[in-house]
Amino acid sequence: MVDMEQLMKQLEEAKQKSAMEKEKADKEKKEKEVKEKKYKEAWPALPKPSEFPDFAEAIRKKQDEYERHFAPSLFTDAIQENEVTD
């Protein structure tokens, strides 16, 4: 009888931990989506490099940075991984 009570307590604790983990994962996912949305909105707000030739390089760098956040590619991921290992 005592073992059954302990088993029930452990089961309840496991359920609570599982719910907390799911909630945490959902929260992280929402935060990530919000960040991606901001980058997606910021990218088209940048001026065209042709409109400001003196700042063309800086504008392109910002565009590339924003693109990496909302549209990562296999090539940029591979480059970043190589930079980390080097």
Biotite code that builds the C-alpha atoms (Angstrom):
import biotite.structure as struc

atoms = struc.array([
    struc.Atom([0.000, 0.000, 0.000], chain_id="A", res_id=1, res_name="MET", atom_name="CA", element="C"),
    struc.Atom([2.865, 2.392, 0.853], chain_id="A", res_id=2, res_name="VAL", atom_name="CA", element="C"),
    struc.Atom([4.619, 1.576, -2.408], chain_id="A", res_id=3, res_name="ASP", atom_name="CA", element="C"),
    struc.Atom([1.441, 2.400, -4.309], chain_id="A", res_id=4, res_name="MET", atom_name="CA", element="C"),
    struc.Atom([1.226, 5.820, -2.634], chain_id="A", res_id=5, res_name="GLU", atom_name="CA", element="C"),
    struc.Atom([4.859, 6.556, -3.499], chain_id="A", res_id=6, res_name="GLN", atom_name="CA", element="C"),
    struc.Atom([4.265, 5.457, -7.052], chain_id="A", res_id=7, res_name="LEU", atom_name="CA", element="C"),
    struc.Atom([1.269, 7.785, -7.346], chain_id="A", res_id=8, res_name="MET", atom_name="CA", element="C"),
    struc.Atom([3.294, 10.699, -5.913], chain_id="A", res_id=9, res_name="LYS", atom_name="CA", element="C"),
    struc.Atom([6.119, 10.045, -8.362], chain_id="A", res_id=10, res_name="GLN", atom_name="CA", element="C"),
    struc.Atom([3.659, 9.840, -11.232], chain_id="A", res_id=11, res_name="LEU", atom_name="CA", element="C"),
    struc.Atom([2.119, 13.167, -10.241], chain_id="A", res_id=12, res_name="GLU", atom_name="CA", element="C"),
    struc.Atom([5.556, 14.791, -9.979], chain_id="A", res_id=13, res_name="GLU", atom_name="CA", element="C"),
    struc.Atom([6.492, 13.449, -13.395], chain_id="A", res_id=14, res_name="ALA", atom_name="CA", element="C"),
    struc.Atom([3.324, 14.914, -14.890], chain_id="A", res_id=15, res_name="LYS", atom_name="CA", element="C"),
    struc.Atom([4.050, 18.321, -13.346], chain_id="A", res_id=16, res_name="GLN", atom_name="CA", element="C"),
    struc.Atom([7.627, 18.318, -14.599], chain_id="A", res_id=17, res_name="LYS", atom_name="CA", element="C"),
    struc.Atom([6.461, 17.291, -18.048], chain_id="A", res_id=18, res_name="SER", atom_name="CA", element="C"),
    struc.Atom([3.925, 20.122, -18.123], chain_id="A", res_id=19, res_name="ALA", atom_name="CA", element="C"),
    struc.Atom([6.587, 22.599, -17.008], chain_id="A", res_id=20, res_name="MET", atom_name="CA", element="C"),
    struc.Atom([9.000, 21.394, -19.695], chain_id="A", res_id=21, res_name="GLU", atom_name="CA", element="C"),
    struc.Atom([6.316, 21.685, -22.351], chain_id="A", res_id=22, res_name="LYS", atom_name="CA", element="C"),
    struc.Atom([5.436, 25.173, -21.164], chain_id="A", res_id=23, res_name="GLU", atom_name="CA", element="C"),
    struc.Atom([9.104, 26.161, -21.221], chain_id="A", res_id=24, res_name="LYS", atom_name="CA", element="C"),
    struc.Atom([9.546, 24.806, -24.748], chain_id="A", res_id=25, res_name="ALA", atom_name="CA", element="C"),
    struc.Atom([6.429, 26.636, -25.936], chain_id="A", res_id=26, res_name="ASP", atom_name="CA", element="C"),
    struc.Atom([7.685, 29.881, -24.414], chain_id="A", res_id=27, res_name="LYS", atom_name="CA", element="C"),
    struc.Atom([11.086, 29.526, -26.081], chain_id="A", res_id=28, res_name="GLU", atom_name="CA", element="C"),
    struc.Atom([9.424, 28.778, -29.407], chain_id="A", res_id=29, res_name="LYS", atom_name="CA", element="C"),
    struc.Atom([7.247, 31.892, -29.145], chain_id="A", res_id=30, res_name="LYS", atom_name="CA", element="C"),
    struc.Atom([10.252, 34.057, -28.263], chain_id="A", res_id=31, res_name="GLU", atom_name="CA", element="C"),
    struc.Atom([12.133, 32.702, -31.258], chain_id="A", res_id=32, res_name="LYS", atom_name="CA", element="C"),
    struc.Atom([9.172, 33.415, -33.555], chain_id="A", res_id=33, res_name="GLU", atom_name="CA", element="C"),
    struc.Atom([8.959, 36.989, -32.264], chain_id="A", res_id=34, res_name="VAL", atom_name="CA", element="C"),
    struc.Atom([12.664, 37.543, -32.956], chain_id="A", res_id=35, res_name="LYS", atom_name="CA", element="C"),
    struc.Atom([12.356, 36.095, -36.451], chain_id="A", res_id=36, res_name="GLU", atom_name="CA", element="C"),
    struc.Atom([9.364, 38.312, -37.126], chain_id="A", res_id=37, res_name="LYS", atom_name="CA", element="C"),
    struc.Atom([11.340, 41.392, -36.092], chain_id="A", res_id=38, res_name="LYS", atom_name="CA", element="C"),
    struc.Atom([14.162, 40.497, -38.463], chain_id="A", res_id=39, res_name="TYR", atom_name="CA", element="C"),
    struc.Atom([11.696, 39.857, -41.259], chain_id="A", res_id=40, res_name="LYS", atom_name="CA", element="C"),
    struc.Atom([10.138, 43.275, -40.691], chain_id="A", res_id=41, res_name="GLU", atom_name="CA", element="C"),
    struc.Atom([13.493, 45.043, -40.391], chain_id="A", res_id=42, res_name="ALA", atom_name="CA", element="C"),
    struc.Atom([14.961, 43.695, -43.610], chain_id="A", res_id=43, res_name="TRP", atom_name="CA", element="C"),
    struc.Atom([12.596, 45.449, -46.061], chain_id="A", res_id=44, res_name="PRO", atom_name="CA", element="C"),
    struc.Atom([12.793, 48.630, -43.969], chain_id="A", res_id=45, res_name="ALA", atom_name="CA", element="C"),
    struc.Atom([16.467, 49.020, -44.872], chain_id="A", res_id=46, res_name="LEU", atom_name="CA", element="C"),
    struc.Atom([17.128, 51.443, -47.708], chain_id="A", res_id=47, res_name="PRO", atom_name="CA", element="C"),
    struc.Atom([18.364, 50.166, -51.036], chain_id="A", res_id=48, res_name="LYS", atom_name="CA", element="C"),
    struc.Atom([22.140, 50.241, -51.400], chain_id="A", res_id=49, res_name="PRO", atom_name="CA", element="C"),
    struc.Atom([21.754, 52.016, -54.747], chain_id="A", res_id=50, res_name="SER", atom_name="CA", element="C"),
    struc.Atom([19.967, 54.919, -53.037], chain_id="A", res_id=51, res_name="GLU", atom_name="CA", element="C"),
    struc.Atom([22.883, 55.506, -50.654], chain_id="A", res_id=52, res_name="PHE", atom_name="CA", element="C"),
    struc.Atom([26.091, 54.494, -52.459], chain_id="A", res_id=53, res_name="PRO", atom_name="CA", element="C"),
    struc.Atom([28.272, 55.836, -49.626], chain_id="A", res_id=54, res_name="ASP", atom_name="CA", element="C"),
    struc.Atom([26.645, 53.395, -47.216], chain_id="A", res_id=55, res_name="PHE", atom_name="CA", element="C"),
    struc.Atom([26.064, 50.515, -49.646], chain_id="A", res_id=56, res_name="ALA", atom_name="CA", element="C"),
    struc.Atom([28.484, 48.150, -47.911], chain_id="A", res_id=57, res_name="GLU", atom_name="CA", element="C"),
    struc.Atom([26.968, 48.799, -44.464], chain_id="A", res_id=58, res_name="ALA", atom_name="CA", element="C"),
    struc.Atom([23.456, 48.286, -45.823], chain_id="A", res_id=59, res_name="ILE", atom_name="CA", element="C"),
    struc.Atom([24.439, 44.991, -47.481], chain_id="A", res_id=60, res_name="ARG", atom_name="CA", element="C"),
    struc.Atom([26.026, 43.776, -44.242], chain_id="A", res_id=61, res_name="LYS", atom_name="CA", element="C"),
    struc.Atom([22.826, 44.531, -42.330], chain_id="A", res_id=62, res_name="LYS", atom_name="CA", element="C"),
    struc.Atom([20.749, 42.790, -44.974], chain_id="A", res_id=63, res_name="GLN", atom_name="CA", element="C"),
    struc.Atom([22.976, 39.727, -44.756], chain_id="A", res_id=64, res_name="ASP", atom_name="CA", element="C"),
    struc.Atom([22.778, 39.745, -40.974], chain_id="A", res_id=65, res_name="GLU", atom_name="CA", element="C"),
    struc.Atom([18.977, 39.917, -41.015], chain_id="A", res_id=66, res_name="TYR", atom_name="CA", element="C"),
    struc.Atom([18.726, 37.218, -43.671], chain_id="A", res_id=67, res_name="GLU", atom_name="CA", element="C"),
    struc.Atom([20.824, 34.856, -41.558], chain_id="A", res_id=68, res_name="ARG", atom_name="CA", element="C"),
    struc.Atom([18.325, 35.188, -38.738], chain_id="A", res_id=69, res_name="HIS", atom_name="CA", element="C"),
    struc.Atom([15.123, 34.576, -40.666], chain_id="A", res_id=70, res_name="PHE", atom_name="CA", element="C"),
    struc.Atom([16.332, 32.562, -43.647], chain_id="A", res_id=71, res_name="ALA", atom_name="CA", element="C"),
    struc.Atom([19.363, 30.500, -42.717], chain_id="A", res_id=72, res_name="PRO", atom_name="CA", element="C"),
    struc.Atom([20.809, 28.442, -45.498], chain_id="A", res_id=73, res_name="SER", atom_name="CA", element="C"),
    struc.Atom([22.928, 25.356, -45.591], chain_id="A", res_id=74, res_name="LEU", atom_name="CA", element="C"),
    struc.Atom([25.890, 27.377, -46.777], chain_id="A", res_id=75, res_name="PHE", atom_name="CA", element="C"),
    struc.Atom([25.794, 30.011, -44.026], chain_id="A", res_id=76, res_name="THR", atom_name="CA", element="C"),
    struc.Atom([25.306, 27.319, -41.376], chain_id="A", res_id=77, res_name="ASP", atom_name="CA", element="C"),
    struc.Atom([28.319, 25.427, -42.687], chain_id="A", res_id=78, res_name="ALA", atom_name="CA", element="C"),
    struc.Atom([30.424, 28.578, -42.736], chain_id="A", res_id=79, res_name="ILE", atom_name="CA", element="C"),
    struc.Atom([29.440, 29.459, -39.161], chain_id="A", res_id=80, res_name="GLN", atom_name="CA", element="C"),
    struc.Atom([30.234, 25.954, -37.954], chain_id="A", res_id=81, res_name="GLU", atom_name="CA", element="C"),
    struc.Atom([33.661, 26.094, -39.624], chain_id="A", res_id=82, res_name="ASN", atom_name="CA", element="C"),
    struc.Atom([34.380, 29.453, -37.965], chain_id="A", res_id=83, res_name="GLU", atom_name="CA", element="C"),
    struc.Atom([33.516, 28.011, -34.561], chain_id="A", res_id=84, res_name="VAL", atom_name="CA", element="C"),
    struc.Atom([35.760, 24.970, -34.998], chain_id="A", res_id=85, res_name="THR", atom_name="CA", element="C"),
    struc.Atom([38.710, 26.942, -36.415], chain_id="A", res_id=86, res_name="ASP", atom_name="CA", element="C"),
])
